[in-house]
Amino acid sequence: MGKVGKYIFKIVRNIVLAFCFIYGFDLIASGLNIVIPLNFITIGLVTFLGLPGLLALIGVYFVLV
């Protein structure tokens, strides 16, 4: 696998992890009626920013709701 293949694998891995982070948070926080929607924007944000991105989404949720 060349450099491009490794890069694509890393991006796909980060997308899957972002999906799992958001889904896991939704499962844990569903009892508190806190839900972060799974869509391209939220997954993209958590993919590129990681855990700080998820925390930012949670913070925005509390500010807007």
PyMOL Python script that loads the backbone (N, CA, C, O; Angstrom):
from pymol import cmd

cmd.read_pdbstr("""\
ATOM      1  N   MET A   1       0.846  -1.165   0.000  1.00  0.00           N
ATOM      2  CA  MET A   1       0.000   0.000   0.000  1.00  0.00           C
ATOM      3  C   MET A   1       0.899   1.238   0.000  1.00  0.00           C
ATOM      4  O   MET A   1       1.804   1.363   0.825  1.00  0.00           O
ATOM      5  N   GLY A   2       0.635   2.139  -0.930  1.00  0.00           N
ATOM      6  CA  GLY A   2       1.459   3.333  -1.051  1.00  0.00           C
ATOM      7  C   GLY A   2       1.028   4.428  -0.105  1.00  0.00           C
ATOM      8  O   GLY A   2       0.209   4.219   0.790  1.00  0.00           O
ATOM      9  N   LYS A   3       1.599   5.604  -0.320  1.00  0.00           N
ATOM     10  CA  LYS A   3       1.288   6.741   0.533  1.00  0.00           C
ATOM     11  C   LYS A   3      -0.179   7.138   0.420  1.00  0.00           C
ATOM     12  O   LYS A   3      -0.819   7.484   1.413  1.00  0.00           O
ATOM     13  N   VAL A   4      -0.702   7.085  -0.799  1.00  0.00           N
ATOM     14  CA  VAL A   4      -2.100   7.470  -1.003  1.00  0.00           C
ATOM     15  C   VAL A   4      -3.031   6.491  -0.298  1.00  0.00           C
ATOM     16  O   VAL A   4      -4.017   6.905   0.312  1.00  0.00           O
ATOM     17  N   GLY A   5      -2.735   5.221  -0.375  1.00  0.00           N
ATOM     18  CA  GLY A   5      -3.553   4.209   0.286  1.00  0.00           C
ATOM     19  C   GLY A   5      -3.560   4.373   1.789  1.00  0.00           C
ATOM     20  O   GLY A   5      -4.601   4.220   2.427  1.00  0.00           O
ATOM     21  N   LYS A   6      -2.406   4.685   2.362  1.00  0.00           N
ATOM     22  CA  LYS A   6      -2.327   4.901   3.810  1.00  0.00           C
ATOM     23  C   LYS A   6      -3.111   6.148   4.219  1.00  0.00           C
ATOM     24  O   LYS A   6      -3.753   6.170   5.268  1.00  0.00           O
ATOM     25  N   TYR A   7      -3.052   7.178   3.386  1.00  0.00           N
ATOM     26  CA  TYR A   7      -3.766   8.415   3.669  1.00  0.00           C
ATOM     27  C   TYR A   7      -5.277   8.181   3.628  1.00  0.00           C
ATOM     28  O   TYR A   7      -6.001   8.644   4.509  1.00  0.00           O
ATOM     29  N   ILE A   8      -5.746   7.471   2.621  1.00  0.00           N
ATOM     30  CA  ILE A   8      -7.172   7.159   2.505  1.00  0.00           C
ATOM     31  C   ILE A   8      -7.620   6.292   3.676  1.00  0.00           C
ATOM     32  O   ILE A   8      -8.695   6.515   4.234  1.00  0.00           O
ATOM     33  N   PHE A   9      -6.814   5.308   4.054  1.00  0.00           N
ATOM     34  CA  PHE A   9      -7.137   4.453   5.194  1.00  0.00           C
ATOM     35  C   PHE A   9      -7.255   5.271   6.471  1.00  0.00           C
ATOM     36  O   PHE A   9      -8.152   5.031   7.279  1.00  0.00           O
ATOM     37  N   LYS A  10      -6.361   6.232   6.660  1.00  0.00           N
ATOM     38  CA  LYS A  10      -6.383   7.069   7.852  1.00  0.00           C
ATOM     39  C   LYS A  10      -7.649   7.926   7.887  1.00  0.00           C
ATOM     40  O   LYS A  10      -8.252   8.083   8.948  1.00  0.00           O
ATOM     41  N   ILE A  11      -8.055   8.474   6.763  1.00  0.00           N
ATOM     42  CA  ILE A  11      -9.264   9.295   6.706  1.00  0.00           C
ATOM     43  C   ILE A  11     -10.506   8.454   6.992  1.00  0.00           C
ATOM     44  O   ILE A  11     -11.376   8.868   7.757  1.00  0.00           O
ATOM     45  N   VAL A  12     -10.586   7.276   6.379  1.00  0.00           N
ATOM     46  CA  VAL A  12     -11.737   6.399   6.599  1.00  0.00           C
ATOM     47  C   VAL A  12     -11.786   5.951   8.058  1.00  0.00           C
ATOM     48  O   VAL A  12     -12.864   5.884   8.647  1.00  0.00           O
ATOM     49  N   ARG A  13     -10.650   5.650   8.633  1.00  0.00           N
ATOM     50  CA  ARG A  13     -10.591   5.260  10.043  1.00  0.00           C
ATOM     51  C   ARG A  13     -11.086   6.384  10.940  1.00  0.00           C
ATOM     52  O   ARG A  13     -11.832   6.135  11.887  1.00  0.00           O
ATOM     53  N   ASN A  14     -10.681   7.620  10.653  1.00  0.00           N
ATOM     54  CA  ASN A  14     -11.113   8.761  11.456  1.00  0.00           C
ATOM     55  C   ASN A  14     -12.614   9.008  11.316  1.00  0.00           C
ATOM     56  O   ASN A  14     -13.271   9.391  12.284  1.00  0.00           O
ATOM     57  N   ILE A  15     -13.155   8.793  10.128  1.00  0.00           N
ATOM     58  CA  ILE A  15     -14.597   8.957   9.928  1.00  0.00           C
ATOM     59  C   ILE A  15     -15.359   7.920  10.740  1.00  0.00           C
ATOM     60  O   ILE A  15     -16.357   8.243  11.385  1.00  0.00           O
ATOM     61  N   VAL A  16     -14.891   6.672  10.711  1.00  0.00           N
ATOM     62  CA  VAL A  16     -15.554   5.609  11.478  1.00  0.00           C
ATOM     63  C   VAL A  16     -15.457   5.895  12.977  1.00  0.00           C
ATOM     64  O   VAL A  16     -16.434   5.703  13.701  1.00  0.00           O
ATOM     65  N   LEU A  17     -14.323   6.340  13.442  1.00  0.00           N
ATOM     66  CA  LEU A  17     -14.173   6.675  14.864  1.00  0.00           C
ATOM     67  C   LEU A  17     -15.064   7.850  15.258  1.00  0.00           C
ATOM     68  O   LEU A  17     -15.639   7.852  16.347  1.00  0.00           O
ATOM     69  N   ALA A  18     -15.182   8.844  14.389  1.00  0.00           N
ATOM     70  CA  ALA A  18     -16.057   9.984  14.678  1.00  0.00           C
ATOM     71  C   ALA A  18     -17.503   9.519  14.798  1.00  0.00           C
ATOM     72  O   ALA A  18     -18.223   9.950  15.698  1.00  0.00           O
ATOM     73  N   PHE A  19     -17.929   8.642  13.894  1.00  0.00           N
ATOM     74  CA  PHE A  19     -19.275   8.088  13.955  1.00  0.00           C
ATOM     75  C   PHE A  19     -19.488   7.350  15.270  1.00  0.00           C
ATOM     76  O   PHE A  19     -20.527   7.497  15.913  1.00  0.00           O
ATOM     77  N   CYS A  20     -18.503   6.560  15.660  1.00  0.00           N
ATOM     78  CA  CYS A  20     -18.616   5.784  16.908  1.00  0.00           C
ATOM     79  C   CYS A  20     -18.636   6.700  18.129  1.00  0.00           C
ATOM     80  O   CYS A  20     -19.391   6.448  19.069  1.00  0.00           O
ATOM     81  N   PHE A  21     -17.821   7.762  18.137  1.00  0.00           N
ATOM     82  CA  PHE A  21     -17.823   8.706  19.249  1.00  0.00           C
ATOM     83  C   PHE A  21     -19.190   9.365  19.410  1.00  0.00           C
ATOM     84  O   PHE A  21     -19.735   9.415  20.513  1.00  0.00           O
ATOM     85  N   ILE A  22     -19.740   9.871  18.302  1.00  0.00           N
ATOM     86  CA  ILE A  22     -21.031  10.562  18.372  1.00  0.00           C
ATOM     87  C   ILE A  22     -22.137   9.588  18.763  1.00  0.00           C
ATOM     88  O   ILE A  22     -22.980   9.911  19.599  1.00  0.00           O
ATOM     89  N   TYR A  23     -22.139   8.404  18.166  1.00  0.00           N
ATOM     90  CA  TYR A  23     -23.165   7.412  18.472  1.00  0.00           C
ATOM     91  C   TYR A  23     -23.066   6.965  19.937  1.00  0.00           C
ATOM     92  O   TYR A  23     -24.085   6.822  20.613  1.00  0.00           O
ATOM     93  N   GLY A  24     -21.853   6.746  20.419  1.00  0.00           N
ATOM     94  CA  GLY A  24     -21.658   6.361  21.812  1.00  0.00           C
ATOM     95  C   GLY A  24     -22.118   7.452  22.768  1.00  0.00           C
ATOM     96  O   GLY A  24     -22.755   7.171  23.783  1.00  0.00           O
ATOM     97  N   PHE A  25     -21.793   8.695  22.438  1.00  0.00           N
ATOM     98  CA  PHE A  25     -22.247   9.798  23.280  1.00  0.00           C
ATOM     99  C   PHE A  25     -23.768   9.868  23.295  1.00  0.00           C
ATOM    100  O   PHE A  25     -24.371  10.077  24.348  1.00  0.00           O
ATOM    101  N   ASP A  26     -24.393   9.694  22.125  1.00  0.00           N
ATOM    102  CA  ASP A  26     -25.855   9.723  22.055  1.00  0.00           C
ATOM    103  C   ASP A  26     -26.475   8.611  22.897  1.00  0.00           C
ATOM    104  O   ASP A  26     -27.504   8.820  23.539  1.00  0.00           O
ATOM    105  N   LEU A  27     -25.859   7.440  22.898  1.00  0.00           N
ATOM    106  CA  LEU A  27     -26.384   6.348  23.722  1.00  0.00           C
ATOM    107  C   LEU A  27     -26.275   6.658  25.209  1.00  0.00           C
ATOM    108  O   LEU A  27     -27.203   6.398  25.975  1.00  0.00           O
ATOM    109  N   ILE A  28     -25.147   7.211  25.610  1.00  0.00           N
ATOM    110  CA  ILE A  28     -24.919   7.506  27.023  1.00  0.00           C
ATOM    111  C   ILE A  28     -25.796   8.670  27.485  1.00  0.00           C
ATOM    112  O   ILE A  28     -26.360   8.623  28.578  1.00  0.00           O
ATOM    113  N   ALA A  29     -25.913   9.705  26.667  1.00  0.00           N
ATOM    114  CA  ALA A  29     -26.612  10.920  27.082  1.00  0.00           C
ATOM    115  C   ALA A  29     -28.090  10.918  26.713  1.00  0.00           C
ATOM    116  O   ALA A  29     -28.778  11.904  26.978  1.00  0.00           O
ATOM    117  N   SER A  30     -28.600   9.855  26.114  1.00  0.00           N
ATOM    118  CA  SER A  30     -30.010   9.845  25.715  1.00  0.00           C
ATOM    119  C   SER A  30     -30.934   9.908  26.933  1.00  0.00           C
ATOM    120  O   SER A  30     -32.044  10.427  26.827  1.00  0.00           O
ATOM    121  N   GLY A  31     -30.512   9.404  28.057  1.00  0.00           N
ATOM    122  CA  GLY A  31     -31.308   9.492  29.275  1.00  0.00           C
ATOM    123  C   GLY A  31     -31.470  10.918  29.766  1.00  0.00           C
ATOM    124  O   GLY A  31     -32.423  11.225  30.482  1.00  0.00           O
ATOM    125  N   LEU A  32     -30.553  11.786  29.390  1.00  0.00           N
ATOM    126  CA  LEU A  32     -30.617  13.200  29.773  1.00  0.00           C
ATOM    127  C   LEU A  32     -31.238  14.067  28.687  1.00  0.00           C
ATOM    128  O   LEU A  32     -31.254  15.293  28.801  1.00  0.00           O
ATOM    129  N   ASN A  33     -31.752  13.434  27.629  1.00  0.00           N
ATOM    130  CA  ASN A  33     -32.343  14.119  26.467  1.00  0.00           C
ATOM    131  C   ASN A  33     -31.338  15.028  25.766  1.00  0.00           C
ATOM    132  O   ASN A  33     -31.695  16.099  25.276  1.00  0.00           O
ATOM    133  N   ILE A  34     -30.100  14.599  25.723  1.00  0.00           N
ATOM    134  CA  ILE A  34     -29.062  15.310  24.983  1.00  0.00           C
ATOM    135  C   ILE A  34     -28.717  14.454  23.768  1.00  0.00           C
ATOM    136  O   ILE A  34     -28.240  13.328  23.909  1.00  0.00           O
ATOM    137  N   VAL A  35     -28.959  14.991  22.584  1.00  0.00           N
ATOM    138  CA  VAL A  35     -28.714  14.221  21.370  1.00  0.00           C
ATOM    139  C   VAL A  35     -27.942  15.092  20.384  1.00  0.00           C
ATOM    140  O   VAL A  35     -28.366  16.204  20.067  1.00  0.00           O
ATOM    141  N   ILE A  36     -26.817  14.589  19.904  1.00  0.00           N
ATOM    142  CA  ILE A  36     -26.059  15.224  18.831  1.00  0.00           C
ATOM    143  C   ILE A  36     -26.424  14.467  17.554  1.00  0.00           C
ATOM    144  O   ILE A  36     -26.181  13.263  17.476  1.00  0.00           O
ATOM    145  N   PRO A  37     -26.998  15.133  16.554  1.00  0.00           N
ATOM    146  CA  PRO A  37     -27.429  14.409  15.358  1.00  0.00           C
ATOM    147  C   PRO A  37     -26.243  13.850  14.572  1.00  0.00           C
ATOM    148  O   PRO A  37     -25.161  14.435  14.556  1.00  0.00           O
ATOM    149  N   LEU A  38     -26.467  12.716  13.927  1.00  0.00           N
ATOM    150  CA  LEU A  38     -25.453  12.123  13.053  1.00  0.00           C
ATOM    151  C   LEU A  38     -25.706  12.618  11.634  1.00  0.00           C
ATOM    152  O   LEU A  38     -26.623  12.146  10.962  1.00  0.00           O
ATOM    153  N   ASN A  39     -24.900  13.561  11.184  1.00  0.00           N
ATOM    154  CA  ASN A  39     -24.983  14.037   9.803  1.00  0.00           C
ATOM    155  C   ASN A  39     -23.577  14.383   9.316  1.00  0.00           C
ATOM    156  O   ASN A  39     -22.603  14.259  10.059  1.00  0.00           O
ATOM    157  N   PHE A  40     -23.485  14.812   8.072  1.00  0.00           N
ATOM    158  CA  PHE A  40     -22.172  15.070   7.479  1.00  0.00           C
ATOM    159  C   PHE A  40     -21.399  16.154   8.220  1.00  0.00           C
ATOM    160  O   PHE A  40     -20.178  16.069   8.344  1.00  0.00           O
ATOM    161  N   ILE A  41     -22.094  17.163   8.707  1.00  0.00           N
ATOM    162  CA  ILE A  41     -21.406  18.274   9.371  1.00  0.00           C
ATOM    163  C   ILE A  41     -20.820  17.828  10.711  1.00  0.00           C
ATOM    164  O   ILE A  41     -19.656  18.103  11.002  1.00  0.00           O
ATOM    165  N   THR A  42     -21.619  17.144  11.521  1.00  0.00           N
ATOM    166  CA  THR A  42     -21.122  16.734  12.832  1.00  0.00           C
ATOM    167  C   THR A  42     -20.035  15.676  12.718  1.00  0.00           C
ATOM    168  O   THR A  42     -19.043  15.719  13.447  1.00  0.00           O
ATOM    169  N   ILE A  43     -20.217  14.730  11.809  1.00  0.00           N
ATOM    170  CA  ILE A  43     -19.179  13.708  11.623  1.00  0.00           C
ATOM    171  C   ILE A  43     -17.905  14.338  11.064  1.00  0.00           C
ATOM    172  O   ILE A  43     -16.804  13.971  11.474  1.00  0.00           O
ATOM    173  N   GLY A  44     -18.043  15.277  10.136  1.00  0.00           N
ATOM    174  CA  GLY A  44     -16.870  15.962   9.590  1.00  0.00           C
ATOM    175  C   GLY A  44     -16.129  16.763  10.646  1.00  0.00           C
ATOM    176  O   GLY A  44     -14.899  16.772  10.684  1.00  0.00           O
ATOM    177  N   LEU A  45     -16.890  17.438  11.505  1.00  0.00           N
ATOM    178  CA  LEU A  45     -16.274  18.233  12.564  1.00  0.00           C
ATOM    179  C   LEU A  45     -15.503  17.348  13.531  1.00  0.00           C
ATOM    180  O   LEU A  45     -14.370  17.667  13.892  1.00  0.00           O
ATOM    181  N   VAL A  46     -16.104  16.241  13.955  1.00  0.00           N
ATOM    182  CA  VAL A  46     -15.431  15.347  14.892  1.00  0.00           C
ATOM    183  C   VAL A  46     -14.293  14.603  14.199  1.00  0.00           C
ATOM    184  O   VAL A  46     -13.302  14.260  14.844  1.00  0.00           O
ATOM    185  N   THR A  47     -14.419  14.348  12.892  1.00  0.00           N
ATOM    186  CA  THR A  47     -13.332  13.694  12.159  1.00  0.00           C
ATOM    187  C   THR A  47     -12.080  14.562  12.159  1.00  0.00           C
ATOM    188  O   THR A  47     -10.981  14.059  12.395  1.00  0.00           O
ATOM    189  N   PHE A  48     -12.228  15.841  11.901  1.00  0.00           N
ATOM    190  CA  PHE A  48     -11.060  16.706  11.779  1.00  0.00           C
ATOM    191  C   PHE A  48     -10.584  17.269  13.115  1.00  0.00           C
ATOM    192  O   PHE A  48      -9.395  17.547  13.272  1.00  0.00           O
ATOM    193  N   LEU A  49     -11.484  17.441  14.079  1.00  0.00           N
ATOM    194  CA  LEU A  49     -11.069  18.016  15.359  1.00  0.00           C
ATOM    195  C   LEU A  49     -10.927  16.987  16.475  1.00  0.00           C
ATOM    196  O   LEU A  49     -10.273  17.253  17.484  1.00  0.00           O
ATOM    197  N   GLY A  50     -11.528  15.826  16.304  1.00  0.00           N
ATOM    198  CA  GLY A  50     -11.421  14.777  17.307  1.00  0.00           C
ATOM    199  C   GLY A  50     -12.309  15.047  18.512  1.00  0.00           C
ATOM    200  O   GLY A  50     -13.401  15.598  18.379  1.00  0.00           O
ATOM    201  N   LEU A  51     -11.835  14.658  19.680  1.00  0.00           N
ATOM    202  CA  LEU A  51     -12.598  14.826  20.913  1.00  0.00           C
ATOM    203  C   LEU A  51     -12.923  16.294  21.209  1.00  0.00           C
ATOM    204  O   LEU A  51     -14.027  16.570  21.679  1.00  0.00           O
ATOM    205  N   PRO A  52     -12.023  17.245  20.959  1.00  0.00           N
ATOM    206  CA  PRO A  52     -12.408  18.650  21.156  1.00  0.00           C
ATOM    207  C   PRO A  52     -13.581  19.066  20.271  1.00  0.00           C
ATOM    208  O   PRO A  52     -14.381  19.915  20.666  1.00  0.00           O
ATOM    209  N   GLY A  53     -13.691  18.484  19.090  1.00  0.00           N
ATOM    210  CA  GLY A  53     -14.833  18.766  18.225  1.00  0.00           C
ATOM    211  C   GLY A  53     -16.127  18.269  18.826  1.00  0.00           C
ATOM    212  O   GLY A  53     -17.152  18.948  18.755  1.00  0.00           O
ATOM    213  N   LEU A  54     -16.088  17.074  19.426  1.00  0.00           N
ATOM    214  CA  LEU A  54     -17.273  16.536  20.086  1.00  0.00           C
ATOM    215  C   LEU A  54     -17.654  17.406  21.279  1.00  0.00           C
ATOM    216  O   LEU A  54     -18.833  17.684  21.496  1.00  0.00           O
ATOM    217  N   LEU A  55     -16.669  17.829  22.044  1.00  0.00           N
ATOM    218  CA  LEU A  55     -16.946  18.703  23.184  1.00  0.00           C
ATOM    219  C   LEU A  55     -17.503  20.054  22.725  1.00  0.00           C
ATOM    220  O   LEU A  55     -18.355  20.634  23.398  1.00  0.00           O
ATOM    221  N   ALA A  56     -17.026  20.552  21.590  1.00  0.00           N
ATOM    222  CA  ALA A  56     -17.558  21.801  21.035  1.00  0.00           C
ATOM    223  C   ALA A  56     -19.019  21.623  20.628  1.00  0.00           C
ATOM    224  O   ALA A  56     -19.835  22.516  20.858  1.00  0.00           O
ATOM    225  N   LEU A  57     -19.359  20.486  20.030  1.00  0.00           N
ATOM    226  CA  LEU A  57     -20.751  20.233  19.656  1.00  0.00           C
ATOM    227  C   LEU A  57     -21.646  20.164  20.885  1.00  0.00           C
ATOM    228  O   LEU A  57     -22.771  20.664  20.870  1.00  0.00           O
ATOM    229  N   ILE A  58     -21.147  19.548  21.944  1.00  0.00           N
ATOM    230  CA  ILE A  58     -21.920  19.474  23.188  1.00  0.00           C
ATOM    231  C   ILE A  58     -22.113  20.882  23.760  1.00  0.00           C
ATOM    232  O   ILE A  58     -23.199  21.223  24.229  1.00  0.00           O
ATOM    233  N   GLY A  59     -21.063  21.688  23.718  1.00  0.00           N
ATOM    234  CA  GLY A  59     -21.165  23.066  24.196  1.00  0.00           C
ATOM    235  C   GLY A  59     -22.154  23.883  23.382  1.00  0.00           C
ATOM    236  O   GLY A  59     -22.925  24.659  23.947  1.00  0.00           O
ATOM    237  N   VAL A  60     -22.144  23.723  22.066  1.00  0.00           N
ATOM    238  CA  VAL A  60     -23.090  24.439  21.213  1.00  0.00           C
ATOM    239  C   VAL A  60     -24.510  23.974  21.515  1.00  0.00           C
ATOM    240  O   VAL A  60     -25.441  24.779  21.498  1.00  0.00           O
ATOM    241  N   TYR A  61     -24.682  22.701  21.786  1.00  0.00           N
ATOM    242  CA  TYR A  61     -26.011  22.177  22.127  1.00  0.00           C
ATOM    243  C   TYR A  61     -26.538  22.883  23.374  1.00  0.00           C
ATOM    244  O   TYR A  61     -27.696  23.300  23.404  1.00  0.00           O
ATOM    245  N   PHE A  62     -25.704  23.021  24.398  1.00  0.00           N
ATOM    246  CA  PHE A  62     -26.158  23.664  25.627  1.00  0.00           C
ATOM    247  C   PHE A  62     -26.406  25.152  25.447  1.00  0.00           C
ATOM    248  O   PHE A  62     -27.268  25.715  26.124  1.00  0.00           O
ATOM    249  N   VAL A  63     -25.676  25.801  24.557  1.00  0.00           N
ATOM    250  CA  VAL A  63     -25.887  27.225  24.320  1.00  0.00           C
ATOM    251  C   VAL A  63     -27.182  27.443  23.547  1.00  0.00           C
ATOM    252  O   VAL A  63     -27.919  28.384  23.840  1.00  0.00           O
ATOM    253  N   LEU A  64     -27.473  26.591  22.565  1.00  0.00           N
ATOM    254  CA  LEU A  64     -28.637  26.789  21.720  1.00  0.00           C
ATOM    255  C   LEU A  64     -29.925  26.234  22.320  1.00  0.00           C
ATOM    256  O   LEU A  64     -31.013  26.685  21.963  1.00  0.00           O
ATOM    257  N   VAL A  65     -29.819  25.273  23.215  1.00  0.00           N
ATOM    258  CA  VAL A  65     -31.038  24.672  23.772  1.00  0.00           C
ATOM    259  C   VAL A  65     -31.223  25.082  25.166  1.00  0.00           C
ATOM    260  O   VAL A  65     -32.195  24.677  25.804  1.00  0.00           O
TER     261      VAL A  65
END
""", "prot")
cmd.dss("prot")
cmd.show_as("cartoon", "prot")
cmd.util.cbc("prot")
cmd.orient("prot")
